[in-house]
Structure formats: C-alpha cells, structure tokens
Amino acid sequence: MTVPETLVHVTLEPDGLGTGYHTAVGIVADAREAVSALEAIREALETALAADEPVLVEIPTDPSEPQTSDWMSE
C-alpha cells in the first residue's frame, strides 16, 4: 500500500495516533463523523474562497449547541 506524504489519521483511540506512519493531522473521532465534517469544511472553504468579500465560515459540530450565526444575529 502506498501511503500519502501528508497523512490524516482518524481513530477512536488517542494512543493510536501516529502509530505505524508519520501523521500530519491526527483526529480522534468516529471515521464516518470525521469524513462528514471534513467534507463540510472543504465545501465551506470553497464557498469562502469564491466570495468577493469576507464571509463567516461555520461548521456546526454539535447541532444541539447554539451556533455562532445564532448569537451574532441577536
């Protein structure tokens, strides 16, 4: 298996980060949730980079918690 030069390691076990391969980014999370969050971040960054003005990029991590856009609009 060819391992990419920049490796993102997702695991549920914090002690497992960086074992076996050099890890550029370590994420302790469920793999499905991590991939979903990373996809949301990529989409938000694409939107922000395409904008002609500053934008607020918000990636909700817990839908039950108040989000920045909620309290900023009050």
N, C-alpha and C positions, 0 to 999 in steps of 0.2 A: 504494500500500500504506500502510495506517495503522500507524504504529509506536507501541507502547505507551509510556506515560510512563516506566515502570520496565522497562528492558530488560536481560535476561540474555543475554550474548553468549558463545556456545560456539564455539571454534575450535581447530584444531590448531596454529595459528601465533600465538605470543605477540605478535608485532609487529602482528597484525591486530586485536587487541582495541581496541574503541572507535573504529575507523575507520568513517566514514560516519554513525554515530549515537552519541548520548550513551549510554554504557553504565553502568548502575547496578552490575552484577555481571559480572565477566569470568572465564570459566573456560577454561583451556587443557586440552582433553581431546577424545577422540572423542565425537561428539554422542550416539551410542547409549549409551555408558557414562555420560555426564553425565546424560542424561534418566533412566536407570535409577537412578542414585544420588540424583537429586533426588526421584524418586518414593518411594524408600526413606526419605529424610529426612522428606518430608511425612507418610508413614504413621507413622513413629516419633514425630513431634511430635504428631500427632492422638492417639496412644495415651498419650503423656505428659500432654497437656493434659486428657484424660478421666480420668486416675488421681486418686484421692483422697489420694495420698501421693507423695513424691519417687520418681522412677524413674530408672534408668540408661538413657539412650538411646545405643545403639551402632550405628553404621553402618559395617560392615566395608568397607574399601577394597581390601584385598588378602587374600583367603581363605587364602593360604599363610602369612600372618603370625599370630602369637598375638594373640588378641583380648582386650580388657580383661576381659571376663567370665571368661576362662580363668584369668588370673593373679590376679584378685581372689578367686576361689573357693578358691585354694590356701592 
